[in-house]
Amino acid sequence: CHSHTPDVAAVCRDADIIIAALGKPRFLKADMVKRGAVIIDVGINRLDDGKLCGDVDFDAVAPLASAITPVPGGIGPMTISQLLVNTEKAWRKTFLDG
């Protein structure tokens, strides 16, 4: 689903895997998640107090999830490594493959 989905909560409640990437701090709440779902939090938000948080209300959702990524300390390293892989592919295509 996306930002214009009429009932995001209902779609999320039916999902086995949720990838949260909204840019809205703690948007995904416990009542939007079914027990056993896998939650991947891609969001990174800085709060007024300077702390970082994701798009998932981690403390509320974690007890329901079978697996969940934290923010900070979650998928950041994987994002960076994939960026490097894609950069190398682009370089090879541009300079080696002509």
Backbone as ProteinMPNN parsed JSONL, in Angstrom:
{"seq_chain_A": "CHSHTPDVAAVCRDADIIIAALGKPRFLKADMVKRGAVIIDVGINRLDDGKLCGDVDFDAVAPLASAITPVPGGIGPMTISQLLVNTEKAWRKTFLDG", "coords_chain_A": {"N_chain_A": [[0.834, -1.178, 0.0], [0.284, 2.4, -0.099], [0.703, 5.98, 0.463], [-1.796, 6.943, -0.249], [-3.596, 4.934, 0.099], [-6.779, 3.834, 1.008], [-7.472, 2.55, 3.57], [-5.06, 2.047, 5.376], [-4.392, 0.799, 7.795], [-6.054, -1.492, 7.876], [-5.079, -2.957, 5.694], [-2.466, -3.42, 6.551], [-2.962, -4.955, 8.854], [-3.619, -7.373, 7.742], [-1.326, -8.273, 6.621], [1.552, -10.363, 6.179], [4.163, -9.595, 6.04], [5.551, -6.468, 6.644], [6.853, -3.58, 5.311], [8.002, -0.691, 6.395], [8.19, 2.522, 5.265], [7.763, 5.41, 5.379], [8.482, 7.897, 6.393], [7.398, 8.993, 8.616], [7.411, 9.452, 11.969], [7.113, 6.694, 14.146], [4.72, 5.707, 13.005], [3.469, 3.217, 12.397], [1.466, 1.356, 14.379], [0.708, -0.852, 17.181], [-1.923, -1.845, 16.933], [-2.193, -2.098, 14.254], [-0.937, -4.294, 13.344], [-0.677, -7.763, 12.76], [-0.345, -10.605, 14.885], [2.746, -12.259, 14.782], [3.689, -11.212, 12.419], [6.267, -10.063, 10.161], [8.341, -7.328, 10.524], [9.845, -4.742, 8.856], [11.637, -1.97, 9.282], [12.294, 0.804, 7.55], [12.366, 3.476, 7.777], [13.788, 6.556, 9.011], [13.901, 8.876, 11.45], [14.375, 12.014, 13.017], [13.73, 13.042, 16.213], [12.333, 15.771, 18.177], [13.862, 15.902, 20.485], [16.287, 15.099, 19.607], [16.791, 12.394, 19.367], [16.81, 9.338, 17.432], [14.308, 7.63, 15.57], [12.255, 5.084, 14.096], [9.771, 4.429, 11.525], [8.065, 2.768, 12.713], [6.343, 2.066, 15.7], [8.269, 0.907, 17.761], [8.519, -0.226, 20.432], [5.861, -0.852, 21.044], [5.075, -2.532, 18.955], [6.958, -4.609, 18.723], [6.505, -6.835, 20.596], [4.485, -8.228, 19.274], [5.469, -8.991, 16.815], [7.094, -11.476, 14.764], [9.587, -11.071, 13.886], [11.576, -8.135, 13.839], [13.019, -5.072, 12.743], [15.178, -2.78, 14.338], [15.424, 0.825, 14.857], [17.708, 3.244, 15.645], [20.188, 0.923, 14.242], [19.32, -1.105, 12.607], [18.49, -1.847, 9.405], [20.322, -0.206, 8.146], [23.204, -0.744, 7.564], [22.861, -2.725, 5.551], [21.546, -1.274, 3.588], [23.54, 0.565, 2.86], [25.527, -1.201, 1.897], [24.208, -2.291, -0.324], [23.917, -0.012, -1.871], [26.593, 0.423, -2.544], [27.057, -1.887, -4.1], [25.302, -1.39, -6.25], [26.465, 0.957, -7.219], [28.939, -0.003, -8.114], [28.024, -1.715, -10.169], [26.916, 0.177, -11.928], [29.222, 1.611, -12.585], [30.741, -0.398, -13.862], [29.079, -0.926, -16.063], [29.163, 1.528, -17.369], [31.938, 2.049, -17.852], [33.284, -0.347, -18.515], [31.661, -2.062, -20.024], [30.912, -0.464, -22.027]], "CA_chain_A": [[0.0, 0.0, 0.0], [1.013, 3.662, -0.183], [0.116, 7.073, 1.25], [-3.186, 7.207, -0.643], [-4.418, 3.749, 0.348], [-7.895, 4.267, 1.863], [-7.429, 2.049, 4.943], [-3.734, 1.46, 5.548], [-4.404, -0.073, 8.971], [-6.673, -2.77, 7.513], [-4.145, -3.669, 4.82], [-1.353, -3.867, 7.399], [-3.427, -6.023, 9.754], [-3.728, -8.607, 6.972], [-0.023, -8.544, 6.002], [2.535, -11.213, 6.846], [5.397, -8.805, 6.047], [5.318, -5.031, 6.482], [8.046, -2.753, 5.15], [7.57, 0.675, 6.7], [9.087, 3.52, 4.67], [6.87, 6.551, 5.196], [9.042, 9.162, 6.844], [6.533, 9.489, 9.691], [7.86, 8.784, 13.192], [6.25, 5.767, 14.889], [3.416, 5.647, 12.33], [2.884, 1.874, 12.493], [1.121, 1.066, 15.773], [0.425, -2.259, 17.484], [-3.246, -2.252, 16.449], [-2.12, -2.22, 12.802], [-0.065, -5.434, 13.056], [-1.157, -9.05, 13.27], [0.654, -11.389, 15.622], [3.603, -13.091, 13.953], [4.146, -10.516, 11.212], [7.657, -9.618, 10.075], [8.32, -5.879, 10.355], [11.11, -4.154, 8.422], [11.511, -0.516, 9.416], [13.263, 1.491, 6.707], [12.32, 4.9, 8.114], [14.681, 7.127, 10.021], [13.37, 10.194, 11.793], [14.975, 12.646, 14.193], [12.716, 13.66, 17.058], [12.692, 17.087, 18.712], [14.894, 15.746, 21.516], [17.514, 14.679, 18.943], [16.865, 10.937, 19.241], [16.342, 8.751, 16.18], [13.312, 6.563, 15.645], [11.784, 4.645, 12.794], [8.363, 4.635, 11.186], [7.328, 1.785, 13.509], [6.359, 2.24, 17.154], [9.003, -0.328, 18.053], [8.196, -0.813, 21.741], [4.496, -1.381, 21.021], [4.912, -3.546, 17.909], [7.911, -5.718, 18.885], [5.951, -8.048, 21.213], [3.589, -8.916, 18.339], [6.182, -9.398, 15.606], [7.988, -12.633, 14.832], [10.9, -10.459, 13.662], [11.434, -6.694, 13.631], [14.294, -4.359, 12.703], [15.151, -1.556, 15.13], [16.021, 2.059, 14.34], [18.828, 2.843, 14.779], [20.73, -0.411, 14.444], [18.592, -2.075, 11.801], [18.876, -2.165, 8.034], [21.265, 0.78, 7.612], [24.368, -1.342, 6.908], [22.447, -3.406, 4.314], [21.259, -0.217, 2.615], [24.826, 1.085, 2.394], [26.202, -2.212, 1.079], [23.51, -2.392, -1.607], [24.283, 1.193, -2.617], [27.914, 0.173, -3.115], [26.888, -2.877, -5.172], [24.69, -0.708, -7.396], [27.458, 1.894, -7.75], [29.891, -0.783, -8.894], [27.342, -2.153, -11.398], [26.816, 1.336, -12.821], [30.575, 1.892, -13.066], [31.092, -1.437, -14.839], [28.281, -0.731, -17.276], [29.61, 2.753, -18.031], [33.336, 2.081, -18.258], [33.804, -1.622, -19.005], [30.775, -2.652, -21.024], [30.777, 0.528, -23.09]], "C_chain_A": [[0.88, 1.242, 0.0], [0.23, 4.747, 0.547], [-1.336, 7.371, 0.906], [-4.089, 5.976, -0.508], [-5.517, 4.118, 1.34], [-7.814, 3.799, 3.317], [-6.123, 1.292, 5.163], [-3.727, 0.464, 6.706], [-4.971, -1.448, 8.635], [-5.747, -3.599, 6.631], [-2.993, -4.234, 5.647], [-1.765, -5.017, 8.307], [-3.513, -7.377, 9.053], [-2.372, -9.077, 6.431], [0.844, -9.469, 6.854], [3.871, -10.488, 6.992], [5.024, -7.352, 5.817], [6.672, -4.35, 6.373], [7.588, -1.312, 5.306], [8.61, 1.659, 6.183], [8.276, 4.766, 4.347], [7.52, 7.892, 5.474], [8.177, 9.818, 7.905], [6.89, 8.738, 10.972], [6.768, 7.948, 13.855], [4.835, 5.658, 14.313], [2.724, 4.304, 12.549], [2.71, 1.504, 13.959], [0.769, -0.411, 15.938], [-0.922, -2.713, 16.93], [-3.305, -2.397, 14.93], [-1.375, -3.485, 12.375], [-0.68, -6.716, 13.596], [-0.005, -9.799, 13.931], [1.431, -12.273, 14.646], [4.112, -12.428, 12.689], [5.635, -10.188, 11.315], [7.629, -8.131, 9.737], [9.718, -5.394, 10.004], [10.924, -2.644, 8.407], [12.641, 0.159, 8.655], [13.373, 2.963, 7.099], [13.368, 5.303, 9.122], [14.258, 8.572, 10.227], [14.09, 10.72, 13.022], [13.875, 13.376, 14.95], [13.218, 15.001, 17.589], [13.797, 17.006, 19.762], [16.226, 15.247, 20.947], [17.66, 13.183, 18.759], [16.329, 10.493, 17.882], [15.273, 7.709, 16.469], [12.883, 6.22, 14.23], [10.329, 4.999, 12.564], [7.459, 3.682, 11.964], [7.449, 2.151, 14.985], [6.955, 0.955, 17.735], [8.56, -0.985, 19.358], [6.806, -1.442, 21.768], [4.346, -2.566, 20.066], [5.785, -4.783, 18.145], [7.318, -6.962, 19.551], [5.035, -8.859, 20.289], [4.331, -9.563, 17.178], [6.996, -10.669, 15.827], [9.425, -12.194, 14.592], [10.664, -8.981, 13.366], [12.822, -6.063, 13.607], [14.181, -3.077, 13.516], [15.681, -0.36, 14.343], [16.432, 2.872, 15.549], [19.254, 1.401, 15.064], [20.067, -1.489, 13.619], [19.196, -2.294, 10.432], [19.885, -1.203, 7.416], [22.478, 0.178, 6.929], [24.021, -2.074, 5.606], [22.148, -2.392, 3.214], [22.557, 0.311, 2.015], [25.533, 0.067, 1.508], [25.527, -2.363, -0.281], [23.785, -1.173, -2.482], [25.645, 1.008, -3.272], [27.851, -0.845, -4.253], [26.327, -2.205, -6.423], [25.649, 0.288, -8.033], [28.482, 1.157, -8.599], [29.269, -1.257, -10.21], [27.25, -1.013, -12.403], [28.179, 1.68, -13.413], [30.976, 0.888, -14.139], [30.349, -1.234, -16.159], [28.783, 0.471, -18.067], [31.011, 2.611, -18.619], [33.883, 0.769, -18.812], [32.96, -2.208, -20.131], [30.507, -1.71, -22.186], [29.398, 0.972, -23.244]], "O_chain_A": [[2.103, 1.134, 0.091], [-0.789, 4.465, 1.177], [-2.038, 7.995, 1.702], [-5.231, 5.996, -0.965], [-5.223, 4.66, 2.405], [-8.069, 4.596, 4.22], [-6.088, 0.061, 5.14], [-3.118, -0.601, 6.603], [-4.425, -2.463, 9.066], [-5.644, -4.813, 6.807], [-2.594, -5.385, 5.467], [-0.993, -5.955, 8.507], [-3.482, -8.416, 9.711], [-2.28, -10.157, 5.847], [0.865, -9.372, 8.081], [4.619, -10.728, 7.94], [4.267, -7.039, 4.898], [7.534, -4.521, 7.235], [6.875, -0.78, 4.456], [9.765, 1.636, 6.608], [8.123, 5.133, 3.182], [7.16, 8.904, 4.872], [8.207, 11.036, 8.081], [6.697, 7.525, 11.054], [5.657, 8.421, 14.093], [3.866, 5.53, 15.062], [1.532, 4.258, 12.852], [3.689, 1.357, 14.692], [0.559, -1.125, 14.958], [-1.049, -3.859, 16.498], [-4.339, -2.773, 14.379], [-1.198, -3.725, 11.181], [-1.144, -6.764, 14.735], [1.158, -9.632, 13.564], [0.847, -12.947, 13.798], [4.896, -13.029, 11.954], [6.185, -10.056, 12.408], [6.974, -7.72, 8.78], [10.665, -5.606, 10.762], [10.149, -2.11, 7.614], [13.801, 0.096, 9.061], [14.366, 3.619, 6.783], [13.784, 4.514, 9.971], [14.258, 9.379, 9.297], [14.38, 9.969, 13.953], [13.179, 14.224, 14.391], [14.399, 15.322, 17.46], [14.582, 17.943, 19.909], [17.174, 15.002, 21.693], [18.57, 12.74, 18.058], [15.51, 11.175, 17.266], [15.325, 7.002, 17.476], [13.123, 6.977, 13.29], [9.735, 5.771, 13.316], [6.234, 3.776, 11.885], [8.529, 2.503, 15.459], [6.233, 0.045, 18.143], [8.258, -2.179, 19.378], [6.595, -2.453, 22.438], [3.582, -3.492, 20.336], [5.382, -5.892, 17.797], [7.608, -8.07, 19.1], [4.838, -10.054, 20.509], [3.877, -10.563, 16.622], [7.516, -10.912, 16.916], [10.367, -12.853, 15.032], [9.678, -8.617, 12.725], [13.704, -6.471, 14.363], [13.189, -2.358, 13.396], [16.307, -0.52, 13.296], [15.595, 3.167, 16.403], [18.757, 0.754, 15.986], [20.236, -2.675, 13.903], [20.283, -2.858, 10.307], [20.263, -1.38, 6.258], [22.769, 0.555, 5.794], [24.805, -2.046, 4.658], [22.46, -2.626, 2.046], [22.658, 0.484, 0.801], [26.085, 0.434, 0.47], [26.209, -2.546, -1.289], [23.877, -1.294, -3.704], [25.836, 1.391, -4.426], [28.528, -0.677, -5.267], [26.824, -2.427, -7.528], [25.651, 0.451, -9.253], [28.855, 1.624, -9.675], [29.92, -1.206, -11.254], [27.479, -1.215, -13.596], [28.284, 2.001, -14.596], [31.487, 1.265, -15.194], [30.932, -1.358, -17.236], [28.822, 0.435, -19.297], [31.248, 3.01, -19.759], [34.882, 0.793, -19.531], [33.494, -2.784, -21.079], [29.944, -2.11, -23.205], [29.111, 1.809, -24.099]]}, "name": "protein", "num_of_chains": 1, "seq": "CHSHTPDVAAVCRDADIIIAALGKPRFLKADMVKRGAVIIDVGINRLDDGKLCGDVDFDAVAPLASAITPVPGGIGPMTISQLLVNTEKAWRKTFLDG"}
